[in-house]
Amino acid sequence: MKLWAGLFLLLSFVSGVLSASSTQDKFATYQSLSRSGPVDLDSASYEDLTSTPRDYYAVVILTATDPRFGCLLCRDFESEWDLIARSWTKGTKPDELKVVFGTLDFDNGKAVFQKLMLQTAPVLLVFPPTIGPFAKVEGNPPSV
């Protein structure tokens, strides 16, 4: 019985270490792509960026900038969104706070728009960390 408990504990530890290193690699990959502003995403990279486990914030805007969609707000907000992402990337911030900004345009992410059943744009989504110091702890109510 102790052998099974020890084996289970070892497997849990190994899987935790492997998932932590993969999230660090994923963050580093997207961080290197966001040196000049938000990362341009497609459906696959959106799913990868927002998948769990995640030890970083993923902030994604879903937009439709092509003139044929007639989204004036999307085109107006695009320059502001780029400025916000560039400012975060180049500015000073706490080392433990990790944020990746991304842009998913309808032309590159039709599957995501359909999956989320979106009929309008722009839509701003924030995905908090699922592991690490900033992860939301389930079951604990916020302190008042």
Backbone as JSON Lines, residues from 0, in Angstrom:
{"i":0,"aa":"M","n":[0.81,-1.18,0.0],"ca":[0.0,0.0,0.0],"c":[0.86,1.26,0.0]}
{"i":1,"aa":"K","n":[1.93,1.25,0.8],"ca":[2.83,2.4,0.85],"c":[3.55,2.58,-0.48]}
{"i":2,"aa":"L","n":[3.8,1.47,-1.17],"ca":[4.45,1.54,-2.48],"c":[3.58,2.31,-3.46]}
{"i":3,"aa":"W","n":[2.26,2.02,-3.48],"ca":[1.36,2.71,-4.4],"c":[1.24,4.19,-4.05]}
{"i":4,"aa":"A","n":[1.19,4.49,-2.76],"ca":[1.1,5.89,-2.35],"c":[2.37,6.64,-2.74]}
{"i":5,"aa":"G","n":[3.51,6.02,-2.55],"ca":[4.78,6.63,-2.94],"c":[4.88,6.83,-4.44]}
{"i":6,"aa":"L","n":[4.43,5.83,-5.2],"ca":[4.46,5.93,-6.66],"c":[3.53,7.04,-7.14]}
{"i":7,"aa":"F","n":[2.35,7.13,-6.55],"ca":[1.4,8.18,-6.92],"c":[1.98,9.56,-6.61]}
{"i":8,"aa":"L","n":[2.62,9.7,-5.46],"ca":[3.23,10.97,-5.08],"c":[4.35,11.35,-6.05]}
{"i":9,"aa":"L","n":[5.16,10.39,-6.44],"ca":[6.24,10.64,-7.39],"c":[5.69,11.07,-8.75]}
{"i":10,"aa":"L","n":[4.66,10.38,-9.23],"ca":[4.06,10.75,-10.52],"c":[3.43,12.13,-10.47]}
{"i":11,"aa":"S","n":[2.8,12.48,-9.36],"ca":[2.21,13.81,-9.2],"c":[3.29,14.88,-9.25]}
{"i":12,"aa":"F","n":[4.39,14.64,-8.58],"ca":[5.49,15.59,-8.56],"c":[6.08,15.78,-9.95]}
{"i":13,"aa":"V","n":[6.34,14.69,-10.65],"ca":[6.92,14.77,-12.0],"c":[5.99,15.49,-12.95]}
{"i":14,"aa":"S","n":[4.7,15.19,-12.91],"ca":[3.76,15.87,-13.81],"c":[3.67,17.35,-13.48]}
{"i":15,"aa":"G","n":[3.74,17.72,-12.22],"ca":[3.72,19.13,-11.83],"c":[4.94,19.87,-12.33]}
{"i":16,"aa":"V","n":[6.11,19.25,-12.23],"ca":[7.33,19.87,-12.72],"c":[7.28,20.03,-14.23]}
{"i":17,"aa":"L","n":[6.82,19.0,-14.93],"ca":[6.74,19.07,-16.39],"c":[5.75,20.13,-16.85]}
{"i":18,"aa":"S","n":[4.62,20.24,-16.22],"ca":[3.64,21.25,-16.63],"c":[4.13,22.65,-16.31]}
{"i":19,"aa":"A","n":[4.85,22.83,-15.22],"ca":[5.38,24.15,-14.88],"c":[6.42,24.58,-15.9]}
{"i":20,"aa":"S","n":[7.29,23.68,-16.33],"ca":[8.31,24.06,-17.3],"c":[7.69,24.32,-18.67]}
{"i":21,"aa":"S","n":[6.62,23.61,-19.02],"ca":[6.0,23.85,-20.32],"c":[5.3,25.2,-20.34]}
{"i":22,"aa":"T","n":[4.71,25.64,-19.22],"ca":[4.08,26.95,-19.2],"c":[5.12,28.05,-19.28]}
{"i":23,"aa":"Q","n":[6.29,27.84,-18.67],"ca":[7.36,28.83,-18.77],"c":[7.86,28.93,-20.21]}
{"i":24,"aa":"D","n":[7.99,27.79,-20.88],"ca":[8.41,27.8,-22.28],"c":[7.37,28.5,-23.15]}
{"i":25,"aa":"K","n":[6.1,28.23,-22.9],"ca":[5.03,28.85,-23.67],"c":[5.03,30.36,-23.46]}
{"i":26,"aa":"F","n":[5.18,30.81,-22.22],"ca":[5.22,32.24,-21.95],"c":[6.41,32.87,-22.65]}
{"i":27,"aa":"A","n":[7.57,32.25,-22.56],"ca":[8.78,32.8,-23.2],"c":[8.61,32.9,-24.71]}
{"i":28,"aa":"T","n":[7.96,31.91,-25.31],"ca":[7.72,31.93,-26.75],"c":[6.85,33.11,-27.14]}
{"i":29,"aa":"Y","n":[5.73,33.28,-26.46],"ca":[4.82,34.38,-26.79],"c":[5.4,35.73,-26.4]}
{"i":30,"aa":"Q","n":[6.18,35.78,-25.34],"ca":[6.81,37.03,-24.95],"c":[7.8,37.48,-26.02]}
{"i":31,"aa":"S","n":[8.55,36.54,-26.59],"ca":[9.5,36.91,-27.65],"c":[8.78,37.39,-28.9]}
{"i":32,"aa":"L","n":[7.57,36.9,-29.15],"ca":[6.8,37.35,-30.31],"c":[6.15,38.71,-30.08]}
{"i":33,"aa":"S","n":[6.07,39.15,-28.84],"ca":[5.36,40.4,-28.54],"c":[6.29,41.56,-28.27]}
{"i":34,"aa":"R","n":[7.49,41.53,-28.78],"ca":[8.45,42.61,-28.53],"c":[7.98,43.95,-29.1]}
{"i":35,"aa":"S","n":[7.24,43.94,-30.19],"ca":[6.85,45.2,-30.83],"c":[5.35,45.48,-30.68]}
{"i":36,"aa":"G","n":[4.66,44.77,-29.82],"ca":[3.23,44.98,-29.63],"c":[2.55,43.66,-29.36]}
{"i":37,"aa":"P","n":[1.23,43.62,-29.54],"ca":[0.5,42.38,-29.27],"c":[0.85,41.3,-30.29]}
{"i":38,"aa":"V","n":[0.74,40.05,-29.88],"ca":[1.01,38.92,-30.75],"c":[-0.17,38.75,-31.7]}
{"i":39,"aa":"D","n":[0.1,38.64,-32.99],"ca":[-0.96,38.34,-33.96],"c":[-1.27,36.85,-33.87]}
{"i":40,"aa":"L","n":[-2.51,36.53,-33.55],"ca":[-2.91,35.15,-33.31],"c":[-3.77,34.63,-34.45]}
{"i":41,"aa":"D","n":[-3.79,33.29,-34.57],"ca":[-4.79,32.6,-35.38],"c":[-5.52,31.65,-34.44]}
{"i":42,"aa":"S","n":[-6.42,30.85,-34.96],"ca":[-7.22,29.98,-34.08],"c":[-6.35,29.05,-33.25]}
{"i":43,"aa":"A","n":[-5.33,28.45,-33.88],"ca":[-4.47,27.49,-33.17],"c":[-3.64,28.18,-32.1]}
{"i":44,"aa":"S","n":[-3.03,29.31,-32.42],"ca":[-2.2,29.99,-31.42],"c":[-3.04,30.59,-30.29]}
{"i":45,"aa":"Y","n":[-4.27,31.0,-30.6],"ca":[-5.2,31.46,-29.55],"c":[-5.48,30.33,-28.56]}
{"i":46,"aa":"E","n":[-5.79,29.15,-29.09],"ca":[-6.06,27.99,-28.21],"c":[-4.84,27.64,-27.39]}
{"i":47,"aa":"D","n":[-3.65,27.72,-27.99],"ca":[-2.42,27.4,-27.26],"c":[-2.15,28.44,-26.18]}
{"i":48,"aa":"L","n":[-2.28,29.71,-26.51],"ca":[-2.0,30.78,-25.56],"c":[-2.94,30.74,-24.36]}
{"i":49,"aa":"T","n":[-4.19,30.43,-24.59],"ca":[-5.19,30.47,-23.52],"c":[-5.41,29.13,-22.83]}
{"i":50,"aa":"S","n":[-4.71,28.09,-23.27],"ca":[-4.9,26.76,-22.68],"c":[-4.32,26.7,-21.27]}
{"i":51,"aa":"T","n":[-4.81,25.76,-20.49],"ca":[-4.31,25.55,-19.13],"c":[-3.36,24.37,-19.12]}
{"i":52,"aa":"P","n":[-2.44,24.3,-18.2],"ca":[-2.15,25.24,-17.14],"c":[-1.46,26.49,-17.7]}
{"i":53,"aa":"R","n":[-1.64,27.6,-16.98],"ca":[-1.1,28.88,-17.44],"c":[-0.63,29.63,-16.2]}
{"i":54,"aa":"D","n":[0.65,30.06,-16.19],"ca":[1.18,30.82,-15.06],"c":[1.34,32.3,-15.42]}
{"i":55,"aa":"Y","n":[0.57,32.76,-16.37],"ca":[0.63,34.13,-16.86],"c":[-0.78,34.58,-17.23]}
{"i":56,"aa":"Y","n":[-0.95,35.88,-17.34],"ca":[-2.2,36.44,-17.84],"c":[-2.13,36.46,-19.36]}
{"i":57,"aa":"A","n":[-3.2,36.08,-20.0],"ca":[-3.34,36.23,-21.45],"c":[-4.47,37.22,-21.69]}
{"i":58,"aa":"V","n":[-4.15,38.33,-22.32],"ca":[-5.14,39.37,-22.6],"c":[-5.28,39.44,-24.12]}
{"i":59,"aa":"V","n":[-6.45,39.1,-24.6],"ca":[-6.66,38.96,-26.04],"c":[-7.84,39.82,-26.48]}
{"i":60,"aa":"I","n":[-7.65,40.52,-27.58],"ca":[-8.76,41.24,-28.18],"c":[-9.17,40.5,-29.45]}
{"i":61,"aa":"L","n":[-10.46,40.23,-29.56],"ca":[-11.02,39.62,-30.76],"c":[-11.62,40.76,-31.57]}
{"i":62,"aa":"T","n":[-11.17,40.9,-32.79],"ca":[-11.52,42.07,-33.58],"c":[-11.82,41.69,-35.03]}
{"i":63,"aa":"A","n":[-12.3,42.65,-35.79],"ca":[-12.59,42.47,-37.21],"c":[-12.24,43.77,-37.91]}
{"i":64,"aa":"T","n":[-10.97,43.93,-38.28],"ca":[-10.48,45.21,-38.8],"c":[-10.67,45.37,-40.3]}
{"i":65,"aa":"D","n":[-10.96,44.31,-41.03],"ca":[-11.14,44.42,-42.47],"c":[-12.34,45.35,-42.76]}
{"i":66,"aa":"P","n":[-12.18,46.3,-43.68],"ca":[-13.28,47.25,-43.98],"c":[-14.59,46.58,-44.41]}
{"i":67,"aa":"R","n":[-14.52,45.39,-44.96],"ca":[-15.76,44.73,-45.39],"c":[-16.68,44.37,-44.23]}
{"i":68,"aa":"F","n":[-16.15,44.33,-43.0],"ca":[-16.98,44.02,-41.83],"c":[-17.62,45.29,-41.25]}
{"i":69,"aa":"G","n":[-17.11,46.44,-41.63],"ca":[-17.7,47.7,-41.17],"c":[-17.56,47.97,-39.69]}
{"i":70,"aa":"C","n":[-16.55,47.44,-39.06],"ca":[-16.36,47.64,-37.62],"c":[-15.44,48.85,-37.41]}
{"i":71,"aa":"L","n":[-16.03,50.01,-37.34],"ca":[-15.24,51.24,-37.14],"c":[-14.59,51.24,-35.76]}
{"i":72,"aa":"L","n":[-15.3,50.74,-34.76],"ca":[-14.74,50.68,-33.42],"c":[-13.49,49.8,-33.39]}
{"i":73,"aa":"C","n":[-13.51,48.7,-34.15],"ca":[-12.34,47.81,-34.22],"c":[-11.12,48.54,-34.75]}
{"i":74,"aa":"R","n":[-11.32,49.28,-35.83],"ca":[-10.19,50.01,-36.44],"c":[-9.74,51.16,-35.55]}
{"i":75,"aa":"D","n":[-10.69,51.84,-34.89],"ca":[-10.33,52.94,-34.0],"c":[-9.55,52.44,-32.78]}
{"i":76,"aa":"F","n":[-9.95,51.31,-32.25],"ca":[-9.32,50.78,-31.04],"c":[-7.98,50.11,-31.31]}
{"i":77,"aa":"E","n":[-7.72,49.73,-32.56],"ca":[-6.5,48.98,-32.9],"c":[-5.23,49.73,-32.49]}
{"i":78,"aa":"S","n":[-5.14,51.02,-32.79],"ca":[-3.94,51.78,-32.44],"c":[-3.77,51.91,-30.92]}
{"i":79,"aa":"E","n":[-4.89,52.07,-30.21],"ca":[-4.83,52.14,-28.75],"c":[-4.38,50.82,-28.14]}
{"i":80,"aa":"W","n":[-4.89,49.73,-28.68],"ca":[-4.53,48.39,-28.21],"c":[-3.03,48.14,-28.42]}
{"i":81,"aa":"D","n":[-2.54,48.53,-29.6],"ca":[-1.11,48.36,-29.88],"c":[-0.27,49.18,-28.9]}
{"i":82,"aa":"L","n":[-0.71,50.39,-28.6],"ca":[0.01,51.25,-27.67],"c":[0.03,50.64,-26.27]}
{"i":83,"aa":"I","n":[-1.09,50.11,-25.83],"ca":[-1.15,49.48,-24.5],"c":[-0.18,48.3,-24.43]}
{"i":84,"aa":"A","n":[-0.2,47.45,-25.45],"ca":[0.67,46.27,-25.45],"c":[2.15,46.67,-25.52]}
{"i":85,"aa":"R","n":[2.49,47.63,-26.36],"ca":[3.88,48.08,-26.46],"c":[4.34,48.71,-25.15]}
{"i":86,"aa":"S","n":[3.48,49.51,-24.53],"ca":[3.83,50.15,-23.27],"c":[4.1,49.12,-22.18]}
{"i":87,"aa":"W","n":[3.26,48.09,-22.11],"ca":[3.47,47.04,-21.12],"c":[4.78,46.3,-21.39]}
{"i":88,"aa":"T","n":[5.03,45.97,-22.64],"ca":[6.21,45.2,-23.0],"c":[7.49,45.96,-22.7]}
{"i":89,"aa":"K","n":[7.51,47.25,-22.99],"ca":[8.73,48.04,-22.82],"c":[8.85,48.67,-21.44]}
{"i":90,"aa":"G","n":[7.76,48.75,-20.69],"ca":[7.78,49.41,-19.39],"c":[8.32,48.53,-18.29]}
{"i":91,"aa":"T","n":[8.5,49.14,-17.12],"ca":[8.94,48.39,-15.95],"c":[7.72,47.75,-15.3]}
{"i":92,"aa":"K","n":[7.91,46.55,-14.8],"ca":[6.83,45.81,-14.17],"c":[7.42,44.82,-13.18]}
{"i":93,"aa":"P","n":[6.63,44.35,-12.25],"ca":[7.13,43.34,-11.31],"c":[7.53,42.07,-12.07]}
{"i":94,"aa":"D","n":[8.64,41.47,-11.65],"ca":[9.14,40.27,-12.34],"c":[8.16,39.12,-12.3]}
{"i":95,"aa":"E","n":[7.43,38.98,-11.2],"ca":[6.55,37.82,-11.07],"c":[5.23,37.99,-11.83]}
{"i":96,"aa":"L","n":[4.91,39.21,-12.29],"ca":[3.67,39.45,-13.02],"c":[3.93,39.29,-14.52]}
{"i":97,"aa":"K","n":[3.36,38.22,-15.09],"ca":[3.58,37.91,-16.5],"c":[2.28,38.14,-17.27]}
{"i":98,"aa":"V","n":[2.37,38.91,-18.36],"ca":[1.21,39.22,-19.18],"c":[1.6,39.11,-20.65]}
{"i":99,"aa":"V","n":[0.76,38.44,-21.42],"ca":[0.93,38.38,-22.87],"c":[-0.3,39.0,-23.5]}
{"i":100,"aa":"F","n":[-0.09,39.96,-24.41],"ca":[-1.17,40.59,-25.15],"c":[-1.25,39.97,-26.53]}
{"i":101,"aa":"G","n":[-2.47,39.71,-26.99],"ca":[-2.65,39.12,-28.3],"c":[-3.84,39.73,-29.02]}
{"i":102,"aa":"T","n":[-3.79,39.64,-30.36],"ca":[-4.88,40.12,-31.2],"c":[-5.32,38.98,-32.11]}
{"i":103,"aa":"L","n":[-6.59,38.67,-32.08],"ca":[-7.16,37.66,-32.97],"c":[-8.16,38.35,-33.87]}
{"i":104,"aa":"D","n":[-7.8,38.47,-35.14],"ca":[-8.7,39.08,-36.11],"c":[-9.62,38.01,-36.67]}
{"i":105,"aa":"F","n":[-10.81,38.4,-37.02],"ca":[-11.81,37.46,-37.52],"c":[-11.29,36.66,-38.72]}
{"i":106,"aa":"D","n":[-10.55,37.33,-39.62],"ca":[-10.02,36.63,-40.8],"c":[-9.1,35.47,-40.42]}
{"i":107,"aa":"N","n":[-8.42,35.56,-39.28],"ca":[-7.49,34.51,-38.85],"c":[-8.08,33.57,-37.8]}
{"i":108,"aa":"G","n":[-9.26,33.91,-37.26],"ca":[-9.79,33.11,-36.16],"c":[-11.27,32.85,-36.24]}
{"i":109,"aa":"K","n":[-11.77,32.55,-37.42],"ca":[-13.21,32.3,-37.58],"c":[-13.7,31.21,-36.64]}
{"i":110,"aa":"A","n":[-12.89,30.17,-36.46],"ca":[-13.3,29.05,-35.6],"c":[-13.51,29.51,-34.16]}
{"i":111,"aa":"V","n":[-12.67,30.4,-33.67],"ca":[-12.81,30.9,-32.3],"c":[-14.06,31.75,-32.17]}
{"i":112,"aa":"F","n":[-14.31,32.62,-33.14],"ca":[-15.52,33.44,-33.11],"c":[-16.77,32.55,-33.1]}
{"i":113,"aa":"Q","n":[-16.74,31.49,-33.91],"ca":[-17.89,30.57,-33.95],"c":[-18.03,29.81,-32.63]}
{"i":114,"aa":"K","n":[-16.92,29.35,-32.09],"ca":[-16.95,28.61,-30.83],"c":[-17.51,29.46,-29.69]}
{"i":115,"aa":"L","n":[-17.15,30.75,-29.68],"ca":[-17.62,31.66,-28.64],"c":[-18.97,32.28,-28.98]}
{"i":116,"aa":"M","n":[-19.48,31.97,-30.17],"ca":[-20.77,32.47,-30.65],"c":[-20.82,34.0,-30.61]}
{"i":117,"aa":"L","n":[-19.76,34.64,-31.08],"ca":[-19.69,36.09,-31.09],"c":[-20.38,36.65,-32.32]}
{"i":118,"aa":"Q","n":[-21.17,37.66,-32.11],"ca":[-21.86,38.35,-33.19],"c":[-21.35,39.77,-33.36]}
{"i":119,"aa":"T","n":[-20.45,40.19,-32.49],"ca":[-19.96,41.56,-32.52],"c":[-18.48,41.6,-32.15]}
{"i":120,"aa":"A","n":[-17.86,42.71,-32.44],"ca":[-16.46,42.93,-32.1],"c":[-16.3,44.43,-31.89]}
{"i":121,"aa":"P","n":[-15.29,44.87,-31.19],"ca":[-14.24,44.1,-30.54],"c":[-14.69,43.52,-29.19]}
{"i":122,"aa":"V","n":[-14.05,42.45,-28.81],"ca":[-14.29,41.79,-27.53],"c":[-12.95,41.6,-26.85]}
{"i":123,"aa":"L","n":[-12.84,42.06,-25.63],"ca":[-11.61,41.93,-24.86],"c":[-11.77,40.79,-23.86]}
{"i":124,"aa":"L","n":[-10.85,39.82,-23.92],"ca":[-10.89,38.68,-23.0],"c":[-9.62,38.67,-22.15]}
{"i":125,"aa":"V","n":[-9.78,38.43,-20.86],"ca":[-8.66,38.33,-19.94],"c":[-8.68,36.94,-19.32]}
{"i":126,"aa":"F","n":[-7.59,36.21,-19.49],"ca":[-7.45,34.86,-18.95],"c":[-6.42,34.91,-17.83]}
{"i":127,"aa":"P","n":[-6.85,34.81,-16.56],"ca":[-5.9,34.86,-15.45],"c":[-5.1,33.56,-15.35]}
{"i":128,"aa":"P","n":[-4.01,33.61,-14.61],"ca":[-3.21,32.4,-14.42],"c":[-4.02,31.3,-13.72]}
{"i":129,"aa":"T","n":[-3.72,30.07,-14.07],"ca":[-4.36,28.94,-13.41],"c":[-3.43,28.28,-12.4]}
{"i":130,"aa":"I","n":[-2.13,28.61,-12.48],"ca":[-1.15,28.13,-11.5],"c":[-0.24,29.3,-11.15]}
{"i":131,"aa":"G","n":[0.42,29.22,-10.02],"ca":[1.36,30.26,-9.64],"c":[0.79,31.22,-8.62]}
{"i":132,"aa":"P","n":[1.55,32.27,-8.31],"ca":[1.15,33.18,-7.22],"c":[-0.1,33.99,-7.52]}
{"i":133,"aa":"F","n":[-0.45,34.2,-8.79],"ca":[-1.61,35.02,-9.12],"c":[-2.83,34.18,-9.5]}
{"i":134,"aa":"A","n":[-2.74,32.88,-9.35],"ca":[-3.86,32.01,-9.7],"c":[-4.98,32.18,-8.69]}
{"i":135,"aa":"K","n":[-6.2,32.14,-9.19],"ca":[-7.38,32.22,-8.32],"c":[-7.5,30.9,-7.57]}
{"i":136,"aa":"V","n":[-7.66,31.0,-6.28],"ca":[-7.83,29.81,-5.45],"c":[-9.31,29.5,-5.38]}
{"i":137,"aa":"E","n":[-9.69,28.33,-5.85],"ca":[-11.1,27.93,-5.84],"c":[-11.57,27.67,-4.41]}
{"i":138,"aa":"G","n":[-12.8,28.05,-4.14],"ca":[-13.41,27.73,-2.86],"c":[-13.2,28.79,-1.78]}
{"i":139,"aa":"N","n":[-12.26,29.72,-1.99],"ca":[-12.04,30.75,-1.01],"c":[-12.74,32.03,-1.46]}
{"i":140,"aa":"P","n":[-13.71,32.51,-0.69],"ca":[-14.39,33.75,-1.07],"c":[-13.44,34.92,-0.93]}
{"i":141,"aa":"P","n":[-13.66,35.98,-1.72],"ca":[-12.79,37.16,-1.58],"c":[-12.94,37.78,-0.21]}
{"i":142,"aa":"S","n":[-11.85,38.31,0.32],"ca":[-11.91,38.96,1.63],"c":[-12.51,40.35,1.47]}
{"i":143,"aa":"V","n":[-13.25,40.76,2.48],"ca":[-13.95,42.04,2.43],"c":[-13.21,43.06,3.25]}
